[in-house]
Amino acid sequence: MCRTERKESVEKAKAMKQKKREDNLAKRKEQKKAGKGGKKVPKKGGKVSMSKGANKKGGSKAGARPGFEGGFGARAKAGGGKGRK
């Protein structure tokens, strides 16, 4: 392929992507005006886990990262000193 063919195909692809983006934005704007939502936004809260005392004070939070369930307070109390050794 020549450089001009490549350049033309890249410009054509850019123009197609831009048109697709503008169409998508216009469609979302119309949906918002019609009251059908527009962009979907997930509700706050995430998953609610009933294991490990989720409803108790100090229990695991909803959507906690794995490996961080216990928090950092227990390690600091057990170590006794500053920082890690």
C-alpha positions as MATLAB code, in Angstrom:
seq = 'MCRTERKESVEKAKAMKQKKREDNLAKRKEQKKAGKGGKKVPKKGGKVSMSKGANKKGGSKAGARPGFEGGFGARAKAGGGKGRK';
ca = [
       0.000    0.000    0.000;
       1.189    3.498   -0.769;
       1.532    6.204    1.813;
      -1.389    8.103    0.319;
      -3.663    5.055    0.535;
      -2.655    4.512    4.150;
      -3.194    8.178    4.980;
      -6.632    8.147    3.347;
      -7.678    5.002    5.184;
      -6.537    6.450    8.545;
      -8.422    9.695    7.915;
     -11.515    7.743    6.890;
     -11.339    5.630   10.057;
     -10.951    8.776   12.195;
     -13.965   10.375   10.544;
     -16.052    7.227   11.070;
     -15.120    7.057   14.767;
     -15.929   10.736   15.249;
     -19.318   10.348   13.536;
     -20.115    7.275   15.641;
     -19.205    9.197   18.815;
     -21.366   12.182   17.857;
     -24.286    9.892   17.020;
     -23.937    8.143   20.371;
     -23.864   11.449   22.277;
     -26.901   12.731   20.378;
     -28.777    9.495   21.075;
     -28.010    9.701   24.814;
     -29.110   13.355   24.860;
     -32.425   12.423   23.209;
     -32.960    9.583   25.694;
     -32.300   11.953   28.573;
     -34.835   14.451   27.197;
     -37.369   11.648   26.795;
     -36.816   10.645   30.429;
     -35.423    7.215   29.682;
     -32.172    7.738   31.554;
     -29.340    8.403   29.151;
     -26.156    6.789   30.420;
     -26.714    3.968   32.893;
     -25.287    4.727   36.348;
     -24.971    1.842   38.816;
     -26.592    2.375   42.199;
     -24.358    2.888   45.229;
     -23.778    0.106   47.707;
     -22.551   -2.755   45.569;
     -22.849   -6.312   46.812;
     -23.975   -6.939   50.358;
     -22.258   -9.938   51.847;
     -23.945  -11.633   54.797;
     -20.826  -13.583   55.759;
     -18.341  -12.485   58.424;
     -20.836  -10.294   60.269;
     -21.640   -7.751   57.590;
     -24.340   -6.157   59.739;
     -22.277   -6.100   62.933;
     -20.146   -3.149   63.973;
     -16.619   -3.621   62.631;
     -17.664   -6.325   60.166;
     -16.629   -6.506   56.536;
     -17.921   -3.727   54.318;
     -19.870   -4.349   51.139;
     -17.517   -4.716   48.182;
     -14.332   -4.866   50.302;
     -11.114   -5.831   48.556;
     -10.018   -9.414   49.185;
      -7.195   -9.660   51.692;
      -8.197   -6.493   53.556;
     -11.142   -7.862   55.539;
      -9.455   -7.650   58.926;
      -8.331   -4.056   58.604;
      -5.034   -2.706   59.862;
      -5.852   -2.094   63.531;
      -5.209   -5.679   64.668;
      -1.729   -5.824   63.133;
      -0.633   -2.521   64.710;
      -1.749   -3.657   68.175;
      -0.057   -7.054   67.902;
       3.266   -5.648   66.638;
       3.767   -3.192   69.451;
       6.507   -1.187   67.701;
       6.730    1.348   64.890;
       6.517    0.040   61.349;
       7.310   -3.446   60.071;
      10.286   -5.541   61.090;
];
